[in-house]
């Protein structure tokens, strides 16, 4: 079976102002980089509101939908914008992760990558922020628990910014382990190791500005991999942000494309050991177009190799 690639053209209809780092070109570059790879290409469905309600109250869902403008653009906070196509894009983004979980747990694909936008890991229970509207990965995790009856799922977030939204949405979920590595100090300012979740189900790993790939891998080997082995998830979800790359303009970590390749290889190997290789990965950040495209391709190539 081939690695599944889930995306939808409507994810390109979420339009941000000129000069905004989370722009349409990000997804265009990722999709171009994945051309020619032997992937099972799937059209992302619209998400069901019942899936959104696993993480977000109905009042919040209604508020986001009502805020979408008929024309032009509307600003929700300093970083987060809506355009006429934003609701459909966000629906396809969350729907992609739900569908990917169904495919991987249903044996239709060994693993999956969701090439989507807007990203999701900063969206809190009732607060859009950091370019994000809905908690895509957290929604996928809750779907795996509720619809598929899993007992343990794990999320590993290696985006350079702390996944405060995923942490918030899964804080009280004892069946979900949330692990994030992030530059600190850096926006949004969360992610201290003292933030451990309601059930000791959160592990935060701050990395100092300038941290390179070798130091990152040492930290993962010392902290992340042992914690995953201890938890023994039945499904591994990845928040795949590529903005820890040394060329990214929004942060100061010093990872290379090869570091993302090696980290993906290690995580897939661990998934093979713990949960039959079942991995669902979803695109988060990455704002230098060239390094984003290269790193996403390396990431997907490793998913493909692990799925063979």
Residue, then its C-alpha position, 0 to 999 in steps of 0.5 A: x500500500x502507498x502512503x496517502x496524500x490528502x489535500x484539496x484545492x479549496x485549501x488554496x482559497x484561504x487568502x491572507x493579506x499581501x506579505x503575510x507569511x501564511x500564504x497560498x504559495x506555501x501549499x502550492x510549493x509543497x504540492x509541487x514538491x510532492x509531484x511525481x511521488x507514488x502516493x495514494x492521492x485522496x481528496x480531503x472531505x469537508x469536516x463534519x461539525x460533530x468532529x469539530x465539536x470533539x474539540x470546539x464548542x458549537x458557539x465557537x464554530x458558529x462564530x468562526x463561520x459567521x465571521x467569514x466575509x462575503x468579500x475582502x478580508x477580515x482580521x480576527x487577531x494580529x496574525x489571523x485573517x479570514x477571506x471568503x474561502x476560509x471556511x471551506x479551506x478550514x473545513x477541508x483541512x480538518x476533514x483531511x486529518x479525520x479522513x487520514x485517521x480513518x484510512x490508516x486505522x482502517x488499513x487502507x494506507x500504512x500512513x498519511x500526510x495531510x497537505x493542508x492550510x490553514x494550519x491548526x496547532x495554535x487554535x485553542x478551544x474557543x480562540x483562533x490564533x496564530x494563523x489557525x482556526x480549528x485544531x486539526x491534529x487534536x480533532x484527528x486525535x479525538x476522532x481516533x479515540x471516539x470513533x475508532x475506540x483507541x485507548x492511547x494516541x500520541x501527538x508529536x509536534x516539531x513545529x518551531x512554535x509551541x502548539x499551544x492549541x493542541x495542548x489546550x484541546x488535549x489537556x484533559x484527555x488522559x488517553x492522549x499524550x502531547x509532546x512538543x519541541x519548540x524554540x523558547x523564547x518565541x511566540x506564543x510564549x507557552x510550552x514551559x516544562x512545568x505545563x504537564x497536562x491534567x493527567x501528566x499527559x503533556x511533555x514540553x521541550x524548549x530549545x534555545x535559539x540556535x539549536x541545531x539538528x544534532x542537539x535536537x536529535x539528542x534531546x529526542x533520543x533522551x526524552x521523546x522516544x523513551x516517553x513514547x515507548x512508555x506510553x505505547x500509543x496505538x496511533x502516532x499523529x505528527x504536527x509537521x511544521x518545517x519552520x525550525x529550518x535554518x532558512x526560516x524567517x520567523x525563528x532562529x533554530x538551525x535545523x536542515x532538511x536532512x534533520x527533518x528527514x532523520x527525525x521523520x525516519x526515527x519517528x516512523x521507526x518508533x511507530x513501527x515498533x509501537x503501533x504497526x507503523x500507523x502515522x498521520x502527519x499534517x502540515x503546520x508551519x514553514x515560511x521559507x518557500x524553498x526550505x518548506x518544499x524540500x523539507x516536506x518532500x523529505x518528510x513524505x519520502x520517509x513516510x513512504x519508505x516506512x510504509x513499504 
